[in-house]
Amino acid sequence: MTLEILTPEKRLYSGDVYGIQLPGIDGLFEVLDKHAPLVSALSKGTVKVLQDKTRTERFSIQGGFVEVLNNKATVLVEGATALD
């Protein structure tokens, strides 16, 4: 699936991924390939990008929203920084 992580200032991530773990307002959830359409609010926490089954990338966020449609996830976030 395709993923874009956007802040008001810039694009943090863009590319094909295996999946993504997100901090929803009711707890963590994961979106994988061919997920059903979804719109959800995000709380403060860590977004974990699953580039493939062994490589990950993490971002700390202050909140935002995610939309999943047609095998593309768009994550709109505030106060995001990349983690090691």
Buried (B, 14 or more C-beta within 10 A) or exposed (E): BEBBBBBEEEEBBEEEBBBBBBBBEEEEBEBEEEBEEEEBEBBEBEBBBBBEEEEBBEBBBEBBEBBBEEEEBBBBBEEBEEEE
